[in-house]
Amino acid sequence: MGVRSESIRATATFKTLPDTFRAMLGKLGAKGIVGLLALVAGIAVIALQNIIIAAGMALVVVGFVLTAWGLVSGLLGSFGMGAMMGGGFE
């Protein structure tokens, strides 16, 4: 009358950085990639004149993106589709 225990093997697949980066670029599309390059180039041009202003501009852009992400994920969550935005900071 022994208890039979079987080991449960958990396997996890980890994507490498190039795979993740390639997937992100595929989701952005051509316009998204051009927009991202224009954003980085614009901050680089500002950084040539003043690095502090460029850092401030970069923080404003990051803040804008995080705010938009929060608004969109909240909106999708109210429709029952909150998991569509992927991971988060919750």
Secondary structure, DSSP 4 states (H G I P E B T S, - for coil): -PPP--PPPP------HHHHHHHHHHHHHHHHHHHHHHHHHHHHHHHHH-HHHHHHHHHHHHHHHHHHHHHHHHHHHHTT-GGGG-----
